[in-house]
Structure formats: C-alpha cells, structure tokens
C-alpha cells in the first residue's frame, strides 16, 4: 500500500469535471484507489463518491493505492492533482 498527500489547487475542488477526470484516470489501473479528505474516505474510481467527499480548493487529500500497479497509479494521480486536473 502506498499513499501521498497532495493539495487540491484547481480553484473549485473535486466537482463534476475534476472528479470525472480523476475517476477516469484511476480506472486505468488495476490497483485499488482510495481518496481521503475532509474527514471522509471514498473510492477514487467513482466520480459520485469523489464529489460526495466535499473537497474544496485549498484542501489536502490523501491518495491511497494498493495492488500490482500502485506506484504507477500514485504517481499519475498525484501529478494529475498537482497539474490542476489537466491531462
């Protein structure tokens, strides 16, 4: 299991577009992806779950990956957040 803490700085937070982008990228990996933030935890491959976390811009999230490609997933997803969800 790997995890990294990143700050969401896209101006809006995890809303429909950013949650959709994150979930689509996460779905490309075989490992489990979880996102912790705002006192909640959810499946990183589910757009609706990500939106329900209530993550606003400026908040920190912890991305947790576990499985065969956990390091690749963690690197890609943390870069995605750091790059304001731009692919």
N, C-alpha and C positions, 0 to 999 in steps of 0.2 A: 504494500500500500504506500502510495506517495501522496503528498499534499503540498500546496503552495498557497500563500496568502497574497491577494492582489487587490488593488483599489480600482473601483469602477469609476471612471472619469469621462464618460461619454456625454455628459450634460443632462441626461434624463434618467439613466439607470437601466435596470433589467425590465424593459417594457416589451411590447409585442414584437417589434423588429429585432431588437438585440437578443431577446430570449429565443426567438426563432433561429437567428444566425448561430447562437451558441449551441442550441439543441441539435441543429443540422450538422455542425462540425463534430460535436460529441458523438453523434450516431455513427460516424465513420470508423469508430474504434470499437474493438471487441470488449475492452475492459468496462467495468462499472465506473460511472462518473457521477459523483455527488457534489452538490454545491451547498456550503454552509454560509449563512449570513442573516443578519437581523434577528438572531436568536432562533432561526429555523434551519432545517436541512431538507434538501429535495433532490430528486433525480435530475441530473444535468442533461439528460436526453429528452426531457419533457418540457416543451415550451410553456404549457399551462402551469406546471409545477414551478418553473423558474419565475414566472410572473407572480405567482402567489407568495413568493418569499418577501416581496415588498422592498427590493433592493433599490435604493436611490443613488444618484450620482454622488460620489464622495465617500460612499460606504466601502468597507472592506468585505471581500468574500474569501472563503477558503475553498479551493477546488481539490477534491479528493478523488484519486483514481486507484483502481485495483484490478489487476489482471495482466494478461500477457503483453499488452502494448501500453501499459500505464505511464511509462516515462514519455513516450511519444505524444500521448494524449495530453498529459500535463503540460508539456512544453507548448504544444499547439494552442491549447485553450487559454493558457496564461498569456501567451503572446496576443491572442485574439482580444482579450480584455484590455491589455495594455495598449493595443492599437485601436481602441475605441470601437471594437467590433467590425472593423473594416477588414475584409478578406484580402 
